[in-house]
Amino acid sequence: MPNTAPRLSRSIPFWVLVGGSVVAIGGGTYLLVDKLSTMAATLTDGTATGVEVYAGQIWAVLGAILVGAGLVGLALALTVGAARTLVPAAPVEVVEPPAWEDEVVVAETTTVESAVAEPEAPTPVVTEPAAAAEVDAAAAAADAATEAPASAAPETPAR
């Protein structure tokens, strides 16, 4: 029986949770490593100021909080994925029989007259040169017979 519930891989909230967790882990790691390395470098050089030491500690704590929140989010996404596999598929109810099982009634075909003129017959394609000359001559004769003269008056020579 096919599963009618949407797949977890197509769930937008699931991917927002995974993506947000990864971004939180990356941002927290950057803050944590950057501030702690700056603080360690300035303390060992003896050039540390109060801003680098005391404010750096707060930024490092914020980075650690972001890393922790990202890890909790990834654990929650893993839990949702595991729980999704445990949910049984909902039974599908057939409300009405499919249309192809009903009796098919064929309507009578009617012809519709077209207001569009019939297209000209295509010129046949001939691959042999001798036959091609015969077809070209026949086509030229047919064209000459169907065309009316351009003007009824005879041409007069120019003076």
URVEN-V336393 format. One record per helix or strand of 3 or more residues. SS is the DSSP state (@ for helix, = for strand). FROM is the first residue (numbers start at 1). LEN is the number of residues. Records with the same first field share a line. If there is no record, write none. Layout:
SS->FROM-LEN + FROM-LEN
This chain:
@->8-3 + 12-34 + 50-37 + 99-3 + 129-18
